[in-house]
Amino acid sequence: MASQLSRAPDAGSGPAFRVLLADDSQESQVLIRLYLQGLPYQVDLAGDGEEAVALFKARPFDLVFLDQHMPVMDGFTAARLMRQWESSNHRSPVPILALTADSLVEAREHGQAAGCTAFLAKPIAKEQLLDALQRFGASFSKKRATAQNSAPAGLAPLIDEEIARRRPLFLDNRRRELRRLQDAVERGDCEFIRIMGHRLKGLAGSYGFPDIGLAGAELEEAGKGQDLAAMRRTIDQLAALLAQASQAV
């Protein structure tokens, strides 16, 4: 069944507040775009830091979201290059918000040095995202406030329904990843385990599976510590959690 959100009207009229979202997870991109459904935010997407920097130089943005860990170029490196480009081209600094599933204390230490304005902890909740837009979108404040107050009635339940509709696909994707995780353990690819665990840690809670997110965090730690026994135990635990979740949705 097609999503009812496609029929929900956009709030407001006139120019949109332009957002650059850089995240290598398509599921995370979809989630954030759902959160902004019906509000006058135009979202441009990038799948890695290098692509984000190229977009940033090519067109104006009002705010940038950068995932901390991305392939090709990480978010903090991208932020540093964006700040350098702004300085050399005499541009006013655009708010850059880092999305991170790491400790906020650790992320702030490195991210502030790179030029990040603030930090949002994954999994991202809708209220958290809209609060950040309100805090750091000062040039768009009046338009934004009107849009938030006049968003279509009943839109929030539609967004919740859409997220619920996507949960089976989220679980299908995780089941496909199980075999890749098992293969990675057999070949001793601890870095792959760490990356996949980190991504799962930051994503599962947003789709309503906090226990799966905790398993992702354990996988990440096992990958960092190169603990193959812990990886195997956690992958078995993840398989059980996925089976339980599949019965519930």
Backbone torsions as a table, in degrees:
resi	resn	phi	psi	omega
1	MET	NA	137.0	-180.0
2	ALA	-71.2	152.4	-179.8
3	SER	-70.4	137.4	175.3
4	GLN	-70.4	-17.2	-178.7
5	LEU	-63.4	-27.2	-179.7
6	SER	-64.5	-17.8	-179.9
7	ARG	-100.6	-1.4	-179.9
8	ALA	-77.5	130.6	-178.0
9	PRO	-71.0	151.5	174.1
10	ASP	-75.8	142.3	179.1
11	ALA	-82.5	139.9	173.2
12	GLY	76.3	-180.0	178.1
13	SER	-147.0	174.5	-179.7
14	GLY	89.4	-166.4	-174.2
15	PRO	-66.0	143.6	179.9
16	ALA	-92.5	155.7	172.4
17	PHE	-79.4	120.5	-169.6
18	ARG	-94.8	123.4	-176.1
19	VAL	-117.8	134.7	171.1
20	LEU	-103.2	121.2	178.6
21	LEU	-114.6	116.5	178.0
22	ALA	-112.7	114.4	-179.7
23	ASP	-157.4	133.0	-177.5
24	ASP	-81.2	-7.0	179.0
25	SER	-94.9	116.2	177.2
26	GLN	-63.7	-33.3	179.2
27	GLU	-65.6	-37.3	176.6
28	SER	-68.6	-40.2	176.9
29	GLN	-60.0	-45.6	-179.6
30	VAL	-60.2	-43.0	-177.9
31	LEU	-61.4	-47.3	-177.9
32	ILE	-67.2	-37.1	177.5
33	ARG	-67.5	-33.5	174.6
34	LEU	-63.2	-42.6	-179.7
35	TYR	-59.7	-30.2	-176.4
36	LEU	-96.1	5.8	-178.8
37	GLN	-59.0	133.7	176.4
38	GLY	83.8	-2.5	178.6
39	LEU	-111.3	153.7	-171.6
40	PRO	-81.6	56.1	176.1
41	TYR	-112.0	124.5	174.6
42	GLN	-95.8	120.7	-174.4
43	VAL	-108.5	121.4	171.6
44	ASP	-101.0	137.4	-172.4
45	LEU	-108.8	143.6	172.0
46	ALA	-134.7	143.4	-177.0
47	GLY	-96.1	-7.1	177.0
48	ASP	-158.1	170.6	-175.8
49	GLY	-64.9	-36.2	-179.5
50	GLU	-63.9	-44.2	177.5
51	GLU	-64.0	-37.9	179.4
52	ALA	-63.4	-43.0	179.6
53	VAL	-63.4	-41.6	179.2
54	ALA	-62.4	-42.8	177.7
55	LEU	-65.3	-39.9	-178.7
56	PHE	-61.0	-37.5	179.1
57	LYS	-77.1	-23.6	-172.6
58	ALA	-86.6	-26.1	-175.2
59	ARG	-151.3	156.1	-178.0
60	PRO	-77.7	143.2	174.9
61	PHE	-130.0	151.7	177.6
62	ASP	-91.9	-22.7	-178.5
63	LEU	-162.4	148.0	-178.2
64	VAL	-126.3	131.6	168.9
65	PHE	-107.2	125.7	179.4
66	LEU	-124.0	120.0	171.1
67	ASP	-66.8	138.1	-176.6
68	GLN	-64.8	-45.3	-174.9
69	HIS	-107.7	112.1	177.5
70	MET	-140.0	155.8	175.7
71	PRO	-72.7	168.5	178.1
72	VAL	69.0	-58.9	177.5
73	MET	-148.8	129.2	-178.6
74	ASP	-76.2	167.0	-174.7
75	GLY	-64.4	-37.8	-178.3
76	PHE	-69.5	-37.9	174.9
77	THR	-63.8	-41.5	178.2
78	ALA	-61.9	-43.0	179.2
79	ALA	-61.1	-42.1	-179.9
80	ARG	-61.9	-41.9	180.0
81	LEU	-69.1	-36.3	177.1
82	MET	-63.1	-43.0	179.3
83	ARG	-65.4	-39.2	177.9
84	GLN	-63.4	-40.8	179.5
85	TRP	-66.4	-42.1	177.4
86	GLU	-59.5	-44.6	-177.2
87	SER	-64.9	-45.5	-177.2
88	SER	-72.5	-18.7	179.3
89	ASN	-108.5	12.1	175.9
90	HIS	55.0	44.9	177.8
91	ARG	-99.9	147.6	174.4
92	SER	-68.9	141.5	-178.5
93	PRO	-64.4	131.6	174.5
94	VAL	-90.6	137.4	176.0
95	PRO	-58.1	128.0	176.9
96	ILE	-117.2	117.1	-179.1
97	LEU	-108.6	124.0	179.9
98	ALA	-88.1	133.0	173.7
99	LEU	-98.0	125.1	-175.1
100	THR	-143.2	141.1	170.8
101	ALA	-99.7	2.3	176.5
102	ASP	-82.7	174.9	172.9
103	SER	-58.2	132.0	-179.7
104	LEU	-64.1	-32.8	178.3
105	VAL	-62.0	-47.7	179.5
106	GLU	-65.7	-42.0	-178.6
107	ALA	-64.0	-42.0	-179.7
108	ARG	-60.7	-40.9	-177.3
109	GLU	-57.3	-45.5	-178.0
110	HIS	-85.4	-36.5	-175.9
111	GLY	-70.1	-38.0	178.2
112	GLN	-64.3	-37.0	177.2
113	ALA	-64.4	-29.0	179.9
114	ALA	-83.3	-11.8	178.9
115	GLY	106.3	9.4	178.6
116	CYS	-69.9	142.1	-177.9
117	THR	-81.6	-41.3	-177.3
118	ALA	-158.9	177.4	-171.6
119	PHE	-138.1	135.8	177.0
120	LEU	-117.5	130.8	-178.1
121	ALA	-84.4	132.6	171.3
122	LYS	-83.8	147.1	1.5
123	PRO	-71.6	142.3	-176.3
124	ILE	-84.2	127.9	173.5
125	ALA	-96.4	154.6	-178.3
126	LYS	-58.9	-44.9	-178.1
127	GLU	-61.8	-38.7	179.0
128	GLN	-62.7	-42.1	-178.8
129	LEU	-67.6	-46.8	-178.4
130	LEU	-67.9	-33.1	175.9
131	ASP	-63.9	-39.8	178.4
132	ALA	-64.9	-40.7	178.4
133	LEU	-64.2	-37.6	178.5
134	GLN	-67.7	-41.4	-177.0
135	ARG	-70.8	-37.1	-170.5
136	PHE	-111.5	6.5	177.8
137	GLY	-109.3	47.4	-172.9
138	ALA	-56.2	-38.0	-176.8
139	SER	-68.1	-11.4	-176.8
140	PHE	-119.4	15.4	-167.0
141	SER	-60.5	-45.8	-176.5
142	LYS	-66.1	-44.1	179.7
143	LYS	-63.9	-42.0	-177.8
144	ARG	-64.9	-44.0	-178.4
145	ALA	-62.3	-41.5	177.1
146	THR	-61.7	-41.9	-178.1
147	ALA	-64.8	-42.7	-177.7
148	GLN	-67.3	-35.4	-178.6
149	ASN	-77.0	-22.1	-175.9
150	SER	-112.3	15.6	177.6
151	ALA	-58.7	146.6	-174.8
152	PRO	-53.1	134.2	178.6
153	ALA	-60.5	138.2	178.6
154	GLY	81.8	5.5	-178.0
155	LEU	-69.4	-39.2	-179.0
156	ALA	-57.7	-46.3	175.8
157	PRO	-61.3	-34.5	178.2
158	LEU	-64.7	-39.2	177.8
159	ILE	-64.6	-43.8	177.6
160	ASP	-60.4	-40.8	178.8
161	GLU	-64.5	-39.2	-179.6
162	GLU	-66.2	-41.5	176.7
163	ILE	-62.1	-43.6	178.3
164	ALA	-61.9	-37.7	179.4
165	ARG	-64.9	-29.9	-177.8
166	ARG	-87.5	-7.4	-177.8
167	ARG	-62.4	-42.1	177.4
168	PRO	-58.8	-38.3	177.5
169	LEU	-66.5	-40.4	176.3
170	PHE	-56.9	-45.5	-179.5
171	LEU	-67.6	-38.9	176.7
172	ASP	-59.5	-42.5	179.3
173	ASN	-63.6	-38.5	179.9
174	ARG	-69.3	-36.8	178.4
175	ARG	-65.4	-36.8	176.5
176	ARG	-66.4	-33.7	179.6
177	GLU	-71.6	-23.4	-178.6
178	LEU	-56.5	-46.5	-179.9
179	ARG	-62.1	-39.7	178.4
180	ARG	-65.2	-38.0	177.4
181	LEU	-65.9	-43.0	179.4
182	GLN	-63.7	-42.1	177.6
183	ASP	-63.9	-37.9	-179.7
184	ALA	-65.0	-38.1	177.5
185	VAL	-63.7	-43.1	-177.3
186	GLU	-64.6	-32.6	178.9
187	ARG	-94.5	2.4	176.5
188	GLY	72.2	28.8	-178.5
189	ASP	-86.1	80.8	-176.0
190	CYS	-67.9	-32.1	-179.0
191	GLU	-67.2	-39.4	176.5
192	PHE	-62.0	-44.0	178.3
193	ILE	-60.1	-44.1	-179.1
194	ARG	-61.2	-46.6	-177.9
195	ILE	-63.5	-46.4	-178.6
196	MET	-66.3	-38.0	177.2
197	GLY	-64.3	-42.5	179.3
198	HIS	-61.3	-44.7	-179.7
199	ARG	-63.3	-43.1	-180.0
200	LEU	-64.7	-39.7	179.3
201	LYS	-58.8	-39.7	-176.1
202	GLY	-84.7	-11.2	-171.3
203	LEU	-111.0	-38.5	-168.3
204	ALA	-61.4	-40.1	-178.5
205	GLY	-61.6	-34.3	-179.9
206	SER	-66.0	-27.0	177.9
207	TYR	-94.5	7.1	175.0
208	GLY	89.7	23.1	-179.2
209	PHE	-126.5	70.3	-177.1
210	PRO	-62.6	-33.1	179.5
211	ASP	-65.1	-36.9	177.0
212	ILE	-68.0	-36.4	175.9
213	GLY	-62.3	-39.1	177.5
214	LEU	-65.0	-38.2	176.2
215	ALA	-63.3	-37.0	176.0
216	GLY	-61.9	-41.3	178.1
217	ALA	-63.0	-39.2	178.4
218	GLU	-67.0	-38.1	176.6
219	LEU	-63.3	-42.0	179.4
220	GLU	-60.7	-45.4	-179.7
221	GLU	-65.7	-39.1	178.1
222	ALA	-64.4	-38.3	177.4
223	GLY	-65.3	-42.1	177.7
224	LYS	-61.3	-41.0	-177.6
225	GLY	-85.9	-1.0	-179.1
226	GLN	54.3	40.0	-178.2
227	ASP	-96.4	92.5	-175.5
228	LEU	-64.3	-37.0	179.6
229	ALA	-63.6	-42.9	178.6
230	ALA	-66.5	-35.7	176.9
231	MET	-61.3	-46.1	-178.8
232	ARG	-62.7	-44.1	179.6
233	ARG	-61.3	-42.9	-176.6
234	THR	-71.5	-36.4	176.6
235	ILE	-64.4	-40.0	175.4
236	ASP	-62.8	-41.5	177.7
237	GLN	-63.5	-41.7	179.0
238	LEU	-62.7	-41.8	177.9
239	ALA	-59.0	-42.3	179.1
240	ALA	-65.7	-41.8	179.3
241	LEU	-64.3	-38.9	178.6
242	LEU	-66.0	-38.7	178.1
243	ALA	-64.6	-43.1	178.3
244	GLN	-64.3	-43.2	-179.2
245	ALA	-65.2	-36.3	-179.3
246	SER	-64.4	-33.6	178.8
247	GLN	-72.5	-25.1	-174.7
248	ALA	-88.2	-23.7	-176.5
249	VAL	-87.9	NA	NA
